[in-house]
Structures are given as C-alpha cells and as structure tokens.
C-alpha cells in the first residue's frame, strides 16, 4: 500500500514525541503533522489531509471525543485512534467509530494490532473511493465490494451491521444511518430502527398484530419486522 499519512494530536509534547518514535518504526507510515489541541488539529486537517489521527482525549478546550464527533460530519474524514491515559471513554470511542483505543503507557503488541487494523481499514477506504458506489464488506478475512442492486436488506444487531444479498450475509463497519444516506439514490426504505429493505424485493406485507407487520423478501428466509411508525409510508411506497 501507499504511505499512510498520520497526524498526532496531544497537548503533551512528550506523548507526541513518544508516539512519533513508535510510528516511525513502520516504514509504510508517514507522520505528516502534529497538534497540541483539537482546534489546531482542525487547521491541520484543512492543510495536510491526514488519513489517520492518533488523538488524545483530555486536552484544553475541545476534547478529543468532541473533535471526533465533529469530524463525523465531514464527507471525507480521517480514521481515529484514541491514545489516552484515561480508560473511561472506551464506550464513547465506539460511538464515534474509532478504529481503536490505546492506553498510555503504550504497549508495543497492542500498537502492532492497531496498525494492522488501520492498514486494512485505510486500504478498504481507498478501494471503496475507487469503486463507484459499491459497498466495502467483510467476507471472512477479505474485504470485497458488492453492488447495491444485489442487496436484499440490511440490519444491525449486537453492534454489528449485516448486509444480506441473495447468496450471503456480510458484515460492514458503517452504521445503519450512514448506509441509509449512502444508498439514498437506491430504492431502500427504513422499515424498523434496525432494518433497511430494498423495496423491489418485497413480496408480501404480513399483519403481525397491534399495528405491526412483517415483510417477506424475495430470496430471504427470514421475515423482516416492520415498526408501526413506518407502516403508513411503507404502504404508500408499495402503492398498497
């Protein structure tokens, strides 16, 4: 792969130097910048366009978590690895889709695992940007790309998102909300907080009591739950 462009954001100069030293051991990594605050990190993002941020959490002014939340609004945003002395923010890191959560003092083995994860994640992002609307999905130890037209439905369960085609079920790192936006030009419809269905594959709308329905989808063994909040618009979309 090409050089991975990395920036280090930490208010402690020693921590920035330590991280830079550790990252320099990876010949495929280029540390292109550093910043001592989230505000300065925003300036760096505009000028240097790093692919990855190693980001401290407790900093003066805007915290690292707040910066990560702000970056989620960007169309093209860097991957985030939190590097912090505080273990209390791990759940928040998951919520902002951080690749990993490293605790100080840094452990070489943990960093090595993080770097391998980053290598796959960044490479997948590069391939997806060249794939003309295809979705990057996990297939065992490989990342492959599928056409949105082949997707029957998408659902989220136990912190994982699954993309179901007529042949196989794949995992994807994106949450339902982002997939819904990404697939806005395709005939997908949210039928439940955890389910998106491609409408041309719908065969039956089945009453399930108390205003709740299920969908029978062509090529799928499972019935798809439909929340009562979505029934009216779904019937309109299906012209029922």
N, C-alpha and C positions, 0 to 999 in steps of 0.2 A: 504494500500500500504506500501511498504518498506520505510525506511527513505530516504528522498530526500536530496541528497548531494549538498550543495550550497557553493559558494565562493563569496566573496565581493571584488570588485576591485574599489578603490577610493584613490586618493592621499591625502585626508584629514582624519587624524586619527579619529577626532570627528564623521565624517559622517560614517566611518566604524563601530565605536562603536554603534552609534545610530541604524544603520541597523541591526547589530548583536543582539542588545537588542530586536528590533521588531520581528526579525525572531525567536528568542528563545521562543517566545510565542506560536509557532506552534510546537507541540510535534512530528510531523512527518517530521520536518526539522532538518537537521544536518549541521551546518556551519563548514565545514572541512578546510577552509583556507581563507586567505585574502592577498591582494597585493596592493601596493601603486602606481603601474604603469602597463601599458599594457605589457611591457617587462617582468616584474616579474610575471605577470599573465600567460604568455606563459610557464614559468618554472613550475608554479603551476599546469597547465593543464597536463604537462608531468608526474608529480609525484602523483597527488591526484585525477585526473579524476572526477571533479565535473560534476553534471548533469545540474546545473544552475549557471549562472554568473549574479550577480547584479552589473552592470557596469556603472561607471561614464563616462562622455564624455570628458570634458575638463580636460586633465591631461598633465603633462610634457612629451615630446617625442611623442610617438604614441598615438593618441586619442582613446577613446572608440569605436567610429564608425569605425576607421581603423582596430582596433583589431577584431571587429565583422565581417568586410569584409574578413579579413584573415582567420577567423575561418570557413567561409562558404566553404573553400576549403578542410576542413577536412571531412573524411568519417563519423567519429563519432564525433559530435560536441555538446557542451552544448547549452541549451536554454539560450537566452539572455533577461534580463530585464534591460533597461536603467534606472538609478536612478541619476538624474541630476538637477541642478538649472536652466538649460537653456531650454526654450520651443521651440527653433528654429530648433531642429533637429528631430522633430517628423516624418516628411516625410522620412528622411534618415533612421530612425529606422524601418519604414515599409519596405523600400527597402532591408534592411539586415535581414528581417524576425524576428525582435524582438517580443517576446511574449507580452511585454507591455512597457510603457514609464511613469515612475513615476517622478513627480516633487517635489523637495525639497521646503519647509519642507514637510515631508511625511504625508499623510493623512491615518489614520487607516482603513477607509472604502475602500479607493482605494486599499490599500495594500491587504486587505482581498479579494477583487475581483481578484487581480493579483494572489494571492496564489491559489485560486480556479482554475483559468485558468491554472496555472502551474501544479497543481495536475493532471488535465485532460490531458494536453499536454505530460507531462513526462510519465504518465501511458500508454498513447497511444503509445509513442515511445518504451516503454518496451515491450508492446504486439506485436508491429509490428516487433521488432527484433526477436521475437519467432515465427513469423507467416509464415516463409519460403516463402518469396516473395509476400505475399498478401499485398494489399494496405489498409492503415487505412483511412476510410472516415467517414464523419459526417452524421448521419441519425437522424434528429430531435435532441433529447437530448442524443443520444447514439453514440458511436464510434463502427463501425463494420469493418470487414475485407472482402474484395472481391478478388476473383481470377482474375488475369489479363486477362485470357482467356474469361471472361464474359464481358469485356469492349468493347463496340462498338466504341466509340470515346471519346475524352477529349477536352474540350475547356476552354478558360479563357475569362471572361467578367466582367468588372467593379470591378477589383481587387479580383475576386473570381475565383477559378478553379473548374470546374464541371466534374465529371466522369459519363459517361452515359452508362448504361447497357440496355438490352432489357426490363427490368422491371421498372427501376427507375433512377433518376438523383441524384447524391450525391455531396457534397462539400468536398474539400480536401485542406489542408493548403499548399501543395507543389506547386511551380510554374511549368508551362509547361516544362521549360528547365530541371528541376530536374526529373520530371516524365518521360520525354523522355529518360534520362540517366538510370533511374531505370528500365525502360521497354525495355532496349536495346536488350535483348535476345528474345523479342516477336516481331511479325510482325507489329509493329506500324510504321506509316510514317507521317512526318510533311507535311501537305498539305497547311498550312497557318501559319502565325506567331502565331495565337491563337488557332490552331486546330491540334490535333493528331488523326489519324484514324487507326483502326486495319484492315489491308488490306483484310483478308479473308471475312470480312463482306461487302466489297464494291460490289454493284450490277451494278451500271451504272456510267459512266463518261459523264456528260451532258454539251455541249458547252453553254456558257453564254455571248458570245460576247467579242471582244477585247482581245482574248487570255486567257480569264478567263473561268473557268469551275466550275461546281458543282458536288458533289458526292451524289448518292443515296446509303444509307447504310441500309442493312437488319436490320429490327427491329426498325428503327428510322423514325419518322415522318418528321423531319427537313432535308433539303438538306444542305450539308456541302460545304462551299466555298473553292475553290482551287485557290491559287495565281498563276499567270502566271510563277513566278520564280520556282515553284515546278512541273509544268505540265510535262516537259520533263522526269524528273526522275520518276515521278509517272507513266507515261505511260510505261516506261521501267520495273518498278517493277510489273505492272499489265500485262506485256507482250502484250501491245496493239500496 
